[in-house]
Amino acid sequence: MISSGFKFIGILAMVAGIAATTIFAADAGAVLPPAKRQSALDAGKKLLAARKVAPVSVDPFYSEAFAELLAGPSRPVIAGPALPAQRSAREILQSIGASLKPSGNFVMNGEHTLVFGQKRVKAGDFLTITFEGAEYVLEITAIERTRFTLRLNREEFTRPIK
């Protein structure tokens, strides 16, 4: 005589077989005939062909200032925008330097600080200046009691504090 455990396993195997046959029969009807699949592929190719875009000539992620920063010496070199051919970086730096008027300076813990309005800068800090419609990033390389030094594109300019 067959035990009840074997009967249960037999019934369970029969139910699983019927369920598997039903599932596979349902999936067989879901596949489209080749003619309908080809029409869907053709429609997709038409949509992709309409989206052809001209290649980008300028890399939007490239920054000359960042490239110079990576390639430069141990101290960062921060470049301003491309300088016009008629004026050198030194001439522009001198013009910017002459127009900069610190509103104050002080020494705290032996460190000199310049004040430009609400902004305080120390040696090694950067100052963004808009000059003649272009934006320049200047480095403050040194601050002394009576003068300070600016750097732009490896050019330096020292001016007195008035």
Secondary structure, 3 states (H helix, E strand, C coil): CCCHHHHHHHHHHHHHHHHHHHHHHHHHCCCCCHHHHHHHHHHHHHHHHCCCCCCCCCCCCCCHHHHHHHHCCCCCCCCCCCCCCCCCHHHHHHHHHHHCCCCEEEEECCEEEEEECCEEEECCCEEEEEECCEEEEEEEEEECCCEEEEEECCEEEEEECC
